[in-house]
Amino acid sequence: MEEEKGRVCVTGGTGFIGSWIIKRLLEGGYTVNTTIRSDPGRKRDVSFLTNLPFASKKLRIFNADLSNPESFSEAIEGCIGVLHTATPIDLEVNEPEEIVTKRTIDGALGILKACLNSKTVKRVVYTSSASAVYWQGKEEEVMDESYWSDENLLRDLKPFAWSYSISKTLAEKAVLEFGEQHGLDVVTLIPTFVLGPFICPKLPGSVYTSLAFLFGEKNPLGASRIHMVHVDDVARAHIFLLEHPNPRGRYNCSPFIATVEEIAELLSAKYPKFQIPTPDEVKKINGPKLPHLNSKKLIDAGFEFKYSLEEMYEDAIECCKEKGHL
């Protein structure tokens, strides 16, 4: 472990990305406060966090809920930075979109207000989503940080997880605007499909979707081309932006893009015991050809992606095997 670097708050610490960020921060010499959804009786098993190296002395867990943003104040007090990964996820659209969006925006802005009041927070890194970028109503090969999803188009089309996409788009705009208006240093990171190993007990949705060929799904990805990033690269990118002397605005976080044919070919060659669809079957898969989210801005700032597509899948599959999911 490196020397002590100060205290950082990670919201959504039990999630796929949040928990991996905590692991990386502890290894890097930080003290970490994290928030989990209100659990007054402490019945939820958080041993996957408390058992991390250095956690016994350097990790504190707080109850907080996005529907009550003030509940984050205690966790943020005394921190030099906040990594806001928590978000209400309602992929099946069980709640009205307006409620999901309001909760996401109010929660994010409430956390930023707590950061202002703390007098110690130097920077906030907000975890956005590729779905805040690529819903344009037009096919583009490449998109940079100037692209924003069109919430009206999303309301018209109502694709899978459309209310989540709207909430992430509007919340990202709101946090950047709040930062500018109040002199708070806010940057946003935009990961694509996140793949790789996980320490959280639940199988992450993006890992299941990315490995769905192995789980017997015939048209798993919902797209003919998909962009992916390793969870460790995502965690490292959050910490990179936290430590960078002068980051600005939005940062795409995706090293490359792959077609479903390339993914099926990779999996069938490496894991022949699984019934992967044949190239002819895969060619029949219909779905949007997602754009590559150009990460030149992040790379030019000095960040280096570490993992290949093959390594992403290897790490995810080995982890799923260890945890009994495959």
Protein Blocks (a to p, Z undefined) as FASTA:
>chain_A
ZZdebjcddehklbmklmmmmmmmmmnopacdddddddfkomaccklmmmpghklmmccc
ddddfklmmlmmmmmgopabdcdfbccddfkopacfklmmmmmmmmmmmmmmmmmmnoma
mbdcddddfklmmmnopacfbdcfkbccdfklmmmnopghklmmmmmmmmmmmmmmmmmm
nopacddddddddedddfbfbdcfklmmmmmmmnopablnopabdcdddfklmmmmmmmm
mmpmbbghjadddfbdcdfklmmmmmmmmmmmbccddfklmmmpgcdddddddfklmmmn
opacfbdfklmmmmmmmmmmmnopZZ
